[in-house]
Amino acid sequence: MNFHKIVDLEKYLDVAHHVPGRIRVKFSPLILTKPAAICAMREHSELPAAIFNARVNMAARSVVIEYDSEAILPDVIEELIQGTDKKKKAQIISDLYGKLMSQTS
């Protein structure tokens, strides 16, 4: 799942548990009515190296994302999921992609 898609799905998501490096996000059952959202959650091709793993558990209605907490600050990833300021989220995404994708080149 890429960061842009997380923002697009924000109304269906809620942080259930978060420690630096690992976040569990619960999703509303309503997301299951949106095939594009399910595909987005399962898509990992756009993940930067700082995201180690992203697992979807449909039975628990959750996504666990394991990430490098030095490359992506914990408060930043939580802001992407639960923040309400769209402009701030857009800036965070832009900054993250610029920083993380340049590390893989």
JOJO-V444725 format. One record per residue. N is the residue number from 0. RES is the residue in three letters. PSI is psi in whole degrees, -180 to 180 (* if undefined). Layout:
BEGIN
<<N	RES	PSI> <N	RES	PSI>>
END
This chain:
BEGIN
<<0	MET	130> <1	ASN	167> <2	PHE	-36> <3	HIS	-41> <4	LYS	-33> <5	ILE	-46> <6	VAL	-41> <7	ASP	-28> <8	LEU	6> <9	GLU	-34> <10	LYS	-13> <11	TYR	-3> <12	LEU	149> <13	ASP	134> <14	VAL	122> <15	ALA	-37> <16	HIS	140> <17	HIS	122> <18	VAL	150> <19	PRO	124> <20	GLY	-13> <21	ARG	127> <22	ILE	135> <23	ARG	124> <24	VAL	124> <25	LYS	146> <26	PHE	149> <27	SER	147> <28	PRO	-22> <29	LEU	-25> <30	ILE	-25> <31	LEU	-14> <32	THR	-1> <33	LYS	93> <34	PRO	-36> <35	ALA	-35> <36	ALA	-41> <37	ILE	-43> <38	CYS	-41> <39	ALA	-39> <40	MET	-30> <41	ARG	-13> <42	GLU	121> <43	HIS	6> <44	SER	-22> <45	GLU	10> <46	LEU	134> <47	PRO	167> <48	ALA	-23> <49	ALA	-13> <50	ILE	111> <51	PHE	-38> <52	ASN	148> <53	ALA	116> <54	ARG	133> <55	VAL	132> <56	ASN	99> <57	MET	-37> <58	ALA	-39> <59	ALA	-5> <60	ARG	54> <61	SER	161> <62	VAL	130> <63	VAL	126> <64	ILE	123> <65	GLU	129> <66	TYR	164> <67	ASP	108> <68	SER	-6> <69	GLU	-32> <70	ALA	-35> <71	ILE	109> <72	LEU	139> <73	PRO	-40> <74	ASP	-26> <75	VAL	-46> <76	ILE	-36> <77	GLU	-38> <78	GLU	-38> <79	LEU	-35> <80	ILE	-42> <81	GLN	-8> <82	GLY	160> <83	THR	-12> <84	ASP	104> <85	LYS	-39> <86	LYS	-40> <87	LYS	-42> <88	LYS	-42> <89	ALA	-40> <90	GLN	-41> <91	ILE	-46> <92	ILE	-46> <93	SER	-46> <94	ASP	-45> <95	LEU	-48> <96	TYR	-42> <97	GLY	-45> <98	LYS	-50> <99	LEU	-39> <100	MET	-29> <101	SER	-24> <102	GLN	-24> <103	THR	-12> <104	SER	*>>
END
